[in-house]
Amino acid sequence: MTKILVVHGAGMNMRGKVQAERFGPQTLDEYDEKINGYAAELGVEVEIFHSNIEGRVIDRFYEAHDGDVDAAVINPAGYTIGHPALAAAISQVRFPTIELHVSNPTARGNVSEIAPVCRGVVLGFGLFGYYLALRGALDLVSSRT
């Protein structure tokens, strides 16, 4: 079974508590519940990871590189801009990574510094974006085998 690492970046633990007009009222736990449902529908295994500490996210990508992860989906959130070490880590792992944002940061003038090292980007589809990203990751893995 394909295994996909889903990474929530800095500040994601505040979902549903602040900026609900931009990101919706769902909490991070509700995000995870939806992601697990999408994974079951697609027949993939997901491991969900969150940290507000960049080094822990980088370590998780490197551990995944040496482990059984086939692809990753990252919502970098607070790591979208100004985190070159994270971008470097993503560029070095053996599996494809897809960047995902529930909102559309580009519409607010933000340009992701993570996107250039990802195989694809999903923006602005709300929580359904996780389905699109997981599906894209599954297709990338399937095309490699």
Secondary structure, DSSP 8 states (H G I E B T S, - for coil): --EEEEEEEETGGGBTTB-HHHH-S--HHHHHHHHHHHHHHHT-EEEEEE-S-HHHHHHHHHHHHHTT--EEEEEEETTSSS-HHHHHHHHHSSS-EEEEESS-GGGGT---SSGGGSSEEEES-TTHHHHHHHHHHHHHHHHH-
